Amino acid sequence: MLHRHLQPAGTAPAGLPSLALPAEIRAAIKAGAWIVFNVSGGKDSSAAMFAVSIVLDQLGHPRNRRLVIHADLGRAEWDSTPAMVEQLAALADLPLCVVRRNAGDLFDRWAQRFENGKRRYEALETYNLIGPWSSASLRFCTSEAKAHVIGPHLARTLRGETIINVLGIRRDESTARSRAPEWKADTRYAGAGNAHGTRMMLWHPIVDWTTAEVFAAHRHLGIPLHEAYTCYSSSRLSCRFCVLQSIADARASASAPANRDALIHLCDLEATSTFSFQPARWLADTAPDLLPPDLQIRIAAAKIDAQRRREAEGAMPKGLRYVRGWPPRLPTLPEAAAIAEARAPILARHQLANRFPTARAVRERFADLIDQRRAALTDSNRRLP
């Protein structure tokens, strides 16, 4: 039993911490908004769904205007996650909708990003080689594979409705999430004043709950937990291997036999790309004994090549670093020579053509890019009303 002051009826199920229930969300619920539970199979989204469902019943919200939605990340998901999500939806007695990214799963997205990065680097459209991975500052894994799949689907299938997306975000999860609001309007997929009147809201009902309170809610309400927690002692459920997970959680995931193929697949991409899965940690170091001997050898070589790449790119002229609207200016001939020298071994390592091998070729390419940018700006200005 939890010992936190309970709010008036309609904000906290009996025996649980109070939910964040701002006036705007309450009003939308009273007006019959669709409630969509974004469920990953993890503890936070599950706790949010079952706790909120009790409050919705208290408020008289119709159960036929609720659904569960899950964005399936394909090979990145634990094998048991789809069944876990189905079980949770069944226990909540709500319909389940599973959506997927049309252009492939998250593993495909990482591979595609590196292939695109190599193509752009070969064409001298980027200053540094771009690696495959998402990161804390570039979370396209969640935006593209989850939000940008779920949002358009809901805007299309529930057109003209008010839609409240329930997310299990909590402030004590990270520094970034410590600033999470209780709710906010979501105009990404149904902008204000859209022709159909569709309105979307993001609600974070357990934003102030602690991890201990989330687990206690599972015990109190009889909510099942994913095997990542119960069998492998992970502190959180995400992908099998997440760019944000701790080393302890990565090891927990690696200890699951069903995750070994995914581990090898991602470590192979580390070896091929020379980019570590996390900025300061190679996934291959999580459980090196689980990797085939040839992959261990390739990882060792990739680490050396990664250091050489960083040193080469670090020697490139600082005033020409990649920025929006790059390149900022034309390099001098000595600067262009330094760029050509730094790029050569990186291009060779990835078997890319060295199309700009000399200072003069690099300088001419920069001039061409600057001309293209100016032409694009001129064309854009002409089309302005």
C-alpha angles and dihedrals in degrees: 000000000000121000106211125123108267121225125226118293112290096042104062132031111228112280095012134098116267119272124232101252109168120193093252092056093044091052092050091049091050089051091056102257119177111259113212118189111209101211125186098172090255129121099257099052090043094051091047093051097050096040093047092047090060091051091047090054089050090052093049095246111165113250091216088069095061131083142167121235128191129186106215111214094193117216090008090068124086109256090243096052099088092052090044091054091048090051093050093050091048092050090050088048091230132130116259126220119191118197131185138193108261095216095061138282129301093274088055090049093054091049092046091051092055093046090050090046092053091049092052093045092051089051090048090240091131130043097218130032110263118227127219103246135098117224144189090278095040107041099170086141089074099029099048101030098039119014096034090050099042097042099055091042092055094042089054101042096039097037115168093019134110105246124196113197109205112210127184095224116149129192096225092059096084146337091263093052093045086084095050113133124227088247142344139187115260112212097163095099103018109031123205111279095017114168095249097048094238112164125190129195133182115219124192102189098170095041092127098043121112125227090253090053091051092054090044089053089055091053094044095049097034094242113166119237127224118256089247087075102032102039104025104029095235115166093218142012119237129125117332085263119017129193087225101046125113122249088251092056091045090054091046090054093045089054090064107093092213090061097056096093090052091049092053092045093054094042088052089057089049089054094046097045099036088225120121117233090242123029094251102023137056114220087216089068091059095080108352092171089067093060123091113255093247091054091050088055092049091049091053090052092045091055090055092047091048091055091048090050092051091048093048093048091044089059093056118105110284096214092064099055115143114275134159107290092024134215099055095191146345113282121233116247092258090049091048090050090053090051093050091048093049094047098049100076092041092052090047093049091057096039093244125151116259097225094165105041100153137056091248093050091050092048092049090049091052090050090051092050091049090051091050091051093049091049091050092050091049091050091048092051091050090056094051113107 
